[in-house]
């Protein structure tokens, strides 16, 4: 088994399950062919590594009756790229075997909902045969690698995209990939990933030294994989479309004048998930680690993953993310311990320009005579006429799709001769001015929450339009013409990264939310919690004194900056003027 930070203690039930699964086969593989409409809990935990969560439609729950069981399936698409054949395949699958929708996620991929257990094999097999995969999009393993979605051919963007692809190939599991193909494609190994020679060498090189897990079949991960999920993002200097500081590892890629990777600034220890009433859990932004030369970037990532594999908490899952390891032991300890795994040198960080949340909406020159257009899609949900119209457009013009971390969609590789007809088709779908969505909606995020997410305690996606409309009316009434970054989640796990928002609403109970304030528009600062349980119906009166105080300053700074400079005590006084005193405060 994989070495852990507390080798003398008995492994937890979950760690035993992974170790005894045969590299993520059982008990899921055996249960896949039985007649039950759902998997048992142990099988569900293994199923996650294959890209699926078991859910039920909670709107359809009836006392004394079987739940409406269904599976959510998540694709693996580094940097958000969805090739034409894959897009057309999942569009058809979602209509025929899903709930008729596709949802772009905040990690740049698509989720499908409403898949019956008995249809899961057909759906995954079809995805694999159309240039896709779902392996390792959930579970205790490196997840989908993020990168700027824009297909620019200059400015370091190609190097960042290529690095994300290489990280994806480097950190995919090896033995588990074989199990995955055995289960879903009856062993068609032709669909294995085909990494470059350099990546193949790195994937086999940990067979000695501290990076080696002790398991020859899974040299990096071992048979218990990681203690918890692991997230990586790559970007270029100044572009913070990927929410860099919320990642386990964030990389800022520097390129030379010819676009070749020179090296990366490295940040470690970010993460959003927390648990209500458990003060030992918290959101955290990443610490700067240092700068690493291009040749050492991938070995460094292997080393960091191995360090977390060996030292991350394998007893308490809510304390298992790398952010807690770094918080508890400190970044200096982390650097020192990393030296046992990584033999090259970490240098001081290189200077970076101010980070901005870039969204790529509207029309842009892609390079090489091609164009792309960014389309705003609130909460990333494609359905109905919009979904059908996009399918026709993508099929007709053979346009690759790229998904952004803001849940928007880019149509790419548009020839100059096609611009006019594509523009006309988009206008018919409601995208007359894709570069100018409503200001509050432009960067707003929400998780799916109810009715399908089993962790949700209240609504998020379904109430986001109403929340934005209410805030928009309030700001207009007060004469405030600046936008505010709003994010909503139905539970504290933070999938829509609400703790980075200027106004974050985090579900605590049916219709009630925590109020977080003070994040930055550029996603560089954590918000602070102010109200523990706020009925959504009182949102406007609670915020109004704060908005008025912001307005009185002349609106020269963002709302988040205003809140931060004001300070907790003064903010709380203003919230009290809005009747916040009657609500539970400061979780």
ABEGO torsion letter per residue (X at the ends): XBBBABAABBBBAAAAAAAAAGGGAOAAAAAAABABABBBAAAAAAAAAAGBBBBBBAAABBBGBBBBBBBBBBBBBBGGBBBAAAAAAAAAAAAAABAGBBBBBAAGBBBBBGBBAAAAAAAAAAAAAAGBBABGABEBBBBBBBBBABABABGGAAAAAAAAAAAAAAABBAAAAAAAAAAAAGGBAAABBBBBAAAAAAAAAAABEAABAGBAABAAAEAAEBABBBBBBBBBBGBAAAGAAABABBBBBBBBAAGBBAEBBBBBGBEABBBBGBAABBBBBBBBAEBBBAAAAAAAAAAAAAAAAAABBAABAAAABAAAAAAAAEAAAAAAAAAAABABBBBBBBBBBBBBBBAGBEBBBAEGGBBBBBBBBBGGBBBEAAAAAAAAAAAAAGBBBBBBAAGBBBBBGBBAAAAAAAAAAAAAAGBABAABBBAAAAABBBBAEOAABAABABBBAAAAAAAAAAAAAAAAAAGBABBBBBBBBABAAGAAGAAABABBBBBABBGBBBBBBGBBAAGABBBBBABABBBAAAAAAAAAAAAAAAAAAGGABBAAAAAAAAEAAAAAAAAAAAGAAABBBGX
